């Protein structure tokens, strides 16, 4: 069954390079990002894990934990982290799930139920394990993105999306195309004009159904 926006994300117990976790307990009461990779020691994935490591302070500012998942084992993860840190110049302090049985990849609908790891496999055998999942404090999926192996993920966009999600979480606001922090936001149609003014002050009515206001601090 496909995992959809606002579905409760699967809970699971898994080994990582930093020990065993129960996923919902690991998330706690904050935000979390799970990002997946089809194999350790692959070039694009190494640059991506490096980018995540370099953004450690940004994740912390947003109260967000990050965790990787790759369908190799703990020993390989620990060795690979040496390459990641050497390449990126940053400590890879986040855990990486060892998904050798593909349980997490299947639970998050990245692989079909019948998928398996053949002998002598390559990253192509698990190519669709190339996703980002942003999870809210309510343990529900807020956003997902899936990439092919040939396209490195843009973690500046992941940060931008996380900022937008946190700003609009459980409030009647949305963000327009290409929004970045500090720009005006859209007032949801759940509020009429008077309610919008009462809640947010001045509003700019661009169209009857498109009203903007200054983003809350």
C-alpha positions as CSV (number, residue, x, y, z in Angstrom):
1,X,0.0,0.0,0.0
2,X,1.4,3.4,-1.0
3,X,2.5,5.8,1.7
4,X,0.7,9.1,1.2
5,X,0.9,12.6,2.6
6,X,-0.5,12.7,6.2
7,X,-0.3,8.9,6.6
8,X,1.3,7.8,9.9
9,X,4.8,6.6,8.9
10,X,5.7,3.0,9.6
11,X,7.2,2.2,13.0
12,X,10.0,-0.3,13.0
13,X,13.0,-1.6,14.9
14,X,16.3,-1.5,13.0
15,X,20.0,-1.7,13.5
16,X,22.1,1.3,12.6
17,X,25.8,2.2,12.7
18,X,25.0,3.8,16.0
19,X,23.0,1.0,17.6
20,X,19.4,-0.3,17.5
21,X,16.5,2.1,17.2
22,X,12.7,2.0,17.4
23,X,11.8,4.6,14.7
24,X,8.9,6.4,16.4
25,X,10.8,6.6,19.7
26,X,13.9,7.9,17.8
27,X,11.7,10.6,16.2
28,X,10.5,11.7,19.6
29,X,8.5,15.0,19.6
30,X,10.3,16.8,16.8
31,X,10.7,16.7,13.1
32,X,12.6,14.0,11.2
33,X,14.0,13.4,7.8
34,X,14.6,9.9,6.5
35,X,16.7,9.8,3.3
36,X,17.4,6.5,1.5
37,X,20.2,5.1,-0.7
38,X,20.4,1.9,-2.8
39,X,24.0,1.0,-1.9
40,X,27.0,2.1,0.1
41,X,30.2,3.2,-1.7
42,X,28.3,4.7,-4.6
43,X,29.4,8.1,-6.1
44,X,26.2,10.2,-6.1
45,X,25.1,8.9,-2.7
46,X,28.5,9.8,-1.2
47,X,28.1,13.4,-2.3
48,X,24.6,13.4,-0.8
49,X,25.5,12.0,2.5
50,X,28.3,14.6,2.6
51,X,25.8,17.4,1.9
52,X,23.7,16.2,4.8
53,X,26.7,16.1,7.1
54,X,27.7,19.7,6.1
55,X,24.1,20.9,7.1
56,X,24.2,19.5,10.7
57,X,23.8,23.0,12.2
58,X,20.9,23.8,9.9
59,X,19.0,20.6,10.9
60,X,19.7,21.4,14.6
61,X,18.3,25.0,14.2
62,X,15.1,23.5,12.9
63,X,14.8,20.9,15.6
64,X,15.1,18.2,13.0
65,X,16.8,14.8,13.2
66,X,18.1,13.2,10.1
67,X,18.7,9.5,9.4
68,X,19.9,7.6,6.4
69,X,18.8,4.2,5.2
70,X,20.9,2.0,2.9
71,X,20.4,-1.6,2.0
72,X,23.9,-2.7,3.2
73,X,25.0,-3.7,6.7
74,X,26.4,-1.9,9.7
75,X,30.0,-2.8,9.0
76,X,29.8,-1.3,5.5
77,X,28.0,1.8,6.8
78,X,30.8,2.5,9.3
79,X,33.5,2.1,6.6
80,X,31.6,4.3,4.1
81,X,31.2,7.1,6.7
82,X,35.0,7.4,6.5
83,X,34.8,8.2,2.8
84,X,31.8,10.5,3.4
85,X,33.7,12.5,6.0
86,X,36.9,12.6,4.0
87,X,35.0,13.9,0.9
88,X,32.8,16.4,2.7
89,X,35.1,17.7,5.4
90,X,32.3,17.3,7.9
91,X,31.4,14.7,10.6
92,X,28.6,12.4,9.5
93,X,27.0,12.4,13.0
94,X,23.6,11.0,11.8
95,X,22.8,7.3,12.0
96,X,22.4,5.1,8.9
97,X,19.9,2.2,9.0
98,X,21.1,-1.2,7.9
99,X,18.2,-2.4,5.7
100,X,19.7,-5.6,4.5
101,X,16.3,-7.4,4.6
102,X,14.7,-4.5,2.8
103,X,12.0,-4.2,5.5
104,X,12.2,-0.4,5.8
105,X,12.5,0.1,2.0
106,X,9.3,-2.0,1.5
107,X,7.5,-0.4,4.5
108,X,8.0,3.0,2.9
109,X,6.9,1.7,-0.5
110,X,10.3,2.2,-2.2
111,X,10.5,-1.4,-3.3
112,X,7.8,-4.0,-4.1
113,X,7.0,-6.7,-1.6
114,X,8.7,-9.4,-3.7
115,X,12.0,-7.5,-4.0
116,X,15.2,-9.2,-2.9
117,X,18.9,-8.7,-3.0
118,X,20.5,-11.0,-5.7
119,X,24.0,-12.3,-5.5
120,X,26.5,-9.8,-6.9
121,X,23.9,-7.1,-6.8
122,X,24.5,-3.5,-8.0
123,X,22.8,-0.3,-7.0
124,X,20.5,-0.7,-10.0
125,X,18.8,-3.7,-8.2
126,X,17.5,-1.2,-5.6
127,X,17.4,1.9,-7.7
128,X,14.1,3.2,-6.3
129,X,15.6,3.4,-2.8
130,X,16.4,7.1,-3.6
131,X,13.8,9.0,-1.6
132,X,13.5,11.8,1.0
133,X,10.7,11.6,3.6
134,X,10.0,14.6,5.9
135,X,8.1,13.6,9.0
136,X,6.2,15.9,11.4
137,X,6.1,15.8,15.2
138,X,2.8,13.9,14.8
139,X,4.8,11.0,13.1
140,X,2.9,11.7,9.9
141,X,4.4,12.0,6.4
142,X,4.5,15.7,5.4
143,X,6.5,15.5,2.1
144,X,8.3,12.9,0.0
145,X,10.6,13.2,-3.0
146,X,12.0,10.3,-5.2
147,X,15.0,10.7,-7.5
148,X,16.7,8.5,-10.1
149,X,20.2,7.4,-9.5
150,X,21.6,9.8,-12.0
151,X,20.3,13.0,-10.3
152,X,21.8,14.2,-7.0
153,X,19.4,15.6,-4.5
154,X,19.3,19.3,-3.8
155,X,19.4,19.6,0.0
156,X,18.9,23.4,-0.2
157,X,15.5,22.5,-1.6
158,X,15.0,20.0,1.3
159,X,15.8,22.8,3.7
160,X,13.4,25.2,1.9
161,X,10.6,22.6,2.0
162,X,11.2,21.9,5.7
163,X,11.0,25.6,6.5
164,X,7.7,25.9,4.6
165,X,6.3,22.8,6.3
166,X,7.3,24.1,9.8
167,X,5.8,27.5,9.1
168,X,2.5,26.2,7.9
169,X,2.2,23.2,10.3
170,X,-1.4,23.2,11.7
171,X,-2.0,26.9,10.8
172,X,-4.2,28.2,7.9
173,X,-1.2,29.3,5.8
174,X,0.5,28.1,2.6
175,X,3.6,29.1,0.7
176,X,3.6,30.2,-2.9
177,X,5.9,28.9,-5.7
178,X,9.6,29.4,-5.1
179,X,8.9,30.8,-1.6
180,X,11.9,31.3,0.7
181,X,12.1,32.4,4.3
182,X,11.1,36.0,4.8
183,X,8.8,36.2,1.9
184,X,5.0,36.7,2.1
185,X,2.8,33.6,2.5
186,X,-0.7,32.7,1.3
187,X,-3.7,32.8,3.6
188,X,-5.7,29.6,3.4
189,X,-9.3,29.7,2.0
190,X,-10.5,28.3,5.4
191,X,-10.5,32.0,6.5
192,X,-12.7,34.7,5.0
193,X,-11.2,38.2,4.5
194,X,-12.3,39.5,7.9
195,X,-11.0,36.4,9.7
196,X,-7.7,36.7,7.9
197,X,-7.3,40.3,8.9
198,X,-8.2,39.6,12.5
199,X,-5.6,36.8,12.6
200,X,-2.8,38.1,10.5
201,X,-3.4,41.9,10.2
202,X,-3.0,43.4,6.7
203,X,-3.7,41.1,3.8
204,X,-3.0,41.7,0.1
205,X,-6.0,40.5,-2.0
206,X,-4.4,39.6,-5.4
207,X,-7.4,37.5,-6.5
208,X,-10.5,36.6,-4.6
209,X,-8.9,33.2,-3.9
210,X,-5.3,34.4,-3.6
211,X,-4.5,36.5,-0.6
212,X,-1.1,37.0,0.9
213,X,0.2,38.3,4.2
214,X,3.5,38.8,5.9
215,X,4.9,35.5,7.2
216,X,4.6,35.2,11.0
217,X,7.9,35.6,12.9
